[in-house]
């Protein structure tokens, strides 16, 4: 998280990530994101397993997933490395 720690919102692909407010919970980090539709959701990152999760519109978390998109790899590399 060092690389972008002085920025508030950082863009990754279709997401804007609230970089200044990462929180730690149960082995993962999470923060608020804004998707391309302008909706505010939460993103969770697990650095050890290199996986992500995010909330849906109703606030429920979905399942952890492995990264598919370049912007997901960029985000997890910037945050975890």
C-alpha positions in Angstrom: 0.0 0.0 0.0 3.1 2.2 0.1 3.1 3.3 -3.5 -0.2 5.1 -3.5 -0.6 5.8 0.2 -0.6 9.6 -0.3 -3.6 9.5 -2.7 -7.2 9.3 -1.7 -8.9 7.7 -4.7 -6.9 5.7 -7.2 -8.4 4.4 -10.5 -7.9 0.8 -11.6 -9.8 -0.1 -14.7 -13.5 0.5 -14.1 -13.0 1.0 -10.4 -12.0 3.9 -8.2 -10.4 2.7 -4.9 -10.5 4.6 -1.7 -6.7 4.1 -1.1 -6.4 6.1 2.1 -8.9 4.0 4.1 -7.8 0.4 3.9 -8.8 -1.6 7.1 -7.6 -5.0 8.3 -10.0 -7.7 9.3 -9.5 -11.5 9.7 -6.5 -11.8 7.4 -7.7 -9.5 4.7 -7.8 -5.8 3.9 -10.9 -4.0 2.7 -11.8 -0.5 1.5 -14.6 1.4 -0.3 -14.7 1.4 -4.1 -16.8 3.1 -6.7 -17.7 1.1 -9.8 -18.3 2.4 -13.3 -22.0 2.9 -12.5 -21.2 5.2 -9.7 -22.2 2.7 -7.0 -20.2 2.5 -3.8 -19.2 -1.0 -2.7 -16.5 -2.6 -0.7 -13.5 -4.5 -2.0 -11.5 -7.0 0.0 -8.0 -8.2 -0.8 -6.2 -11.2 0.5 -2.5 -10.8 -0.2 -1.4 -14.3 0.8 -3.9 -16.1 -1.4 -3.8 -13.4 -4.1 -7.6 -13.2 -4.2 -10.3 -10.5 -4.1 -13.9 -10.2 -3.0 -16.4 -7.4 -3.2 -19.9 -6.6 -2.0 -22.9 -6.6 -4.2 -25.4 -3.7 -4.4 -27.3 -5.2 -1.4 -24.2 -5.1 0.8 -23.6 -8.8 0.9 -20.1 -10.2 0.1 -19.8 -12.5 -2.8 -17.3 -15.4 -3.0 -13.5 -14.9 -3.1 -12.2 -15.1 -6.6 -8.8 -15.3 -8.3 -7.7 -12.4 -10.4 -8.6 -12.4 -14.1 -8.2 -8.8 -15.3 -5.0 -6.8 -15.7 -6.3 -4.0 -13.5 -7.0 -6.6 -10.7 -3.4 -7.7 -10.9 -2.2 -4.1 -10.9 -4.2 -3.3 -7.8 -3.2 -6.4 -5.8 0.5 -5.8 -6.8 0.4 -2.2 -5.8 -1.3 -3.0 -2.5 0.4 -6.2 -1.5 4.0 -5.9 -2.8 
